[in-house]
Structures are given as C-alpha cells and as structure tokens.
Amino acid sequence: MAGSPLVPERLEARVRGLVQGVGFRWFVVREAARLGLLGWVANGPDGAVSVVAEGPPEALDVFAAALAEGPSGAHVRGVDLRRGPASGRFSRFEVRAGEHGGD
C-alpha cells in the first residue's frame, strides 16, 4: 500500500544553488541519520548536490523539507524531487564521490 509507514519509499533529489563548499553534504548525512534514512549524497559537476534516500514516507517528507532549507551558509535555489518505490539496496547513508553516477 503506497504511503504506508511500513512500506519504504525512495526519494531522489537534485539540490541547486550555493550548495557546494558550505557543508551541505554533511548536513544531509546528519538529517538522514536523525530520520533513519538510507542512501547517499554527492556533489555534482554542475554545482548541484544529488541525493538518494530510502525510508518511511513521512521521514522522507521531513527530509525533503530539510533539503529545501539547507544548512546556514547554503542558499538553495531549487530542489527537483522524484519519489518511487525503495530499492532496498542500501545498508547506510554515505557521502559518495562527485563523479559517482548513481546506484
């Protein structure tokens, strides 16, 4: 059943703005840990930050709001979001190299 707290979902996000060099990835890692999410975050070559997170839908809603706000020092201009079913492939939340192409 979609939207059920027992059925994990996947959130893919691309965060645009002043989001590199301001601690954004570590902010994302802390938020993911606080919310019990699994996945990854990486800087993109275009200056954006890419995020993939899996977990309960309600936690992903809170996470998406945090991505739109960012840490102090960041200036988020926009967040492109996509939701879908979780892959179940992650065992933790990690920072990945900027050249990482996905999972």
C-alpha positions as CSV (number, residue, x, y, z in Angstrom):
1,M,0.0,0.0,0.0
2,A,1.6,3.3,-1.1
3,G,2.1,5.9,1.6
4,S,2.0,3.4,4.4
5,P,4.7,3.9,7.1
6,L,5.6,0.3,6.8
7,V,6.4,0.4,3.1
8,P,9.7,2.3,2.4
9,E,9.9,4.7,-0.5
10,R,12.7,6.3,-2.4
11,L,13.4,10.0,-2.8
12,E,15.8,11.2,-5.5
13,A,16.7,14.9,-5.2
14,R,18.9,17.3,-7.1
15,V,19.5,20.4,-5.0
16,R,20.5,23.6,-6.9
17,G,22.0,26.9,-5.6
18,L,25.0,27.6,-3.4
19,V,25.2,24.1,-2.0
20,Q,28.8,23.1,-2.5
21,G,31.6,24.2,-0.2
22,V,29.1,25.1,2.6
23,G,28.8,21.7,4.4
24,F,25.7,20.7,2.6
25,R,26.6,17.0,2.2
26,W,27.4,16.7,5.9
27,F,24.1,18.4,6.8
28,V,22.3,15.8,4.6
29,V,24.2,13.0,6.3
30,R,23.1,14.3,9.8
31,E,19.5,14.7,8.7
32,A,19.4,11.3,7.2
33,A,20.8,9.7,10.4
34,R,18.3,11.7,12.5
35,L,15.4,10.4,10.4
36,G,16.7,6.8,10.0
37,L,17.1,7.0,6.2
38,L,19.5,5.0,4.0
39,G,21.1,6.1,0.7
40,W,23.8,8.6,-0.4
41,V,24.7,12.2,-1.2
42,A,27.2,13.5,-3.8
43,N,28.4,16.8,-5.3
44,G,27.6,17.1,-9.0
45,P,29.9,18.5,-11.6
46,D,27.3,21.3,-12.3
47,G,27.4,22.6,-8.8
48,A,24.3,20.8,-7.6
49,V,24.1,18.2,-5.0
50,S,22.4,14.8,-5.7
51,V,20.7,12.8,-3.0
52,V,19.1,9.4,-2.9
53,A,17.3,8.4,0.3
54,E,15.1,5.5,1.2
55,G,12.9,5.1,4.2
56,P,9.4,5.7,5.6
57,P,7.3,8.2,3.5
58,E,6.8,10.5,6.5
59,A,10.5,10.7,7.2
60,L,11.2,11.4,3.5
61,D,8.7,14.3,3.7
62,V,10.6,15.8,6.6
63,F,13.9,15.2,4.8
64,A,12.7,16.9,1.6
65,A,11.8,20.0,3.6
66,A,15.3,20.0,5.2
67,L,16.9,19.8,1.7
68,A,14.9,22.8,0.6
69,E,16.2,24.7,3.7
70,G,19.8,23.5,3.8
71,P,22.4,24.4,6.5
72,S,23.4,28.0,7.3
73,G,25.7,29.2,4.7
74,A,23.9,27.5,1.9
75,H,21.5,29.2,-0.5
76,V,19.1,26.7,-2.0
77,R,17.5,28.0,-5.2
78,G,15.5,24.9,-6.0
79,V,15.1,21.2,-5.4
80,D,14.0,18.7,-8.1
81,L,12.3,15.7,-6.4
82,R,11.2,12.3,-7.6
83,R,9.5,9.6,-5.5
84,G,9.2,6.0,-6.1
85,P,9.5,2.5,-4.6
86,A,12.5,1.8,-2.5
87,S,15.2,-0.5,-4.0
88,G,16.3,-1.9,-0.6
89,R,19.9,-1.8,-1.8
90,F,21.3,0.4,1.0
91,S,22.7,-0.5,4.4
92,R,23.7,3.0,5.5
93,F,23.7,6.6,4.4
94,E,27.0,7.8,2.9
95,V,28.8,10.6,1.1
96,R,29.9,9.5,-2.4
97,A,32.5,10.9,-4.7
98,G,31.3,13.7,-7.0
99,E,31.9,11.5,-10.1
100,H,29.5,8.9,-8.8
101,G,26.9,8.1,-11.4
102,G,24.1,6.6,-9.2
103,D,23.4,3.3,-7.7
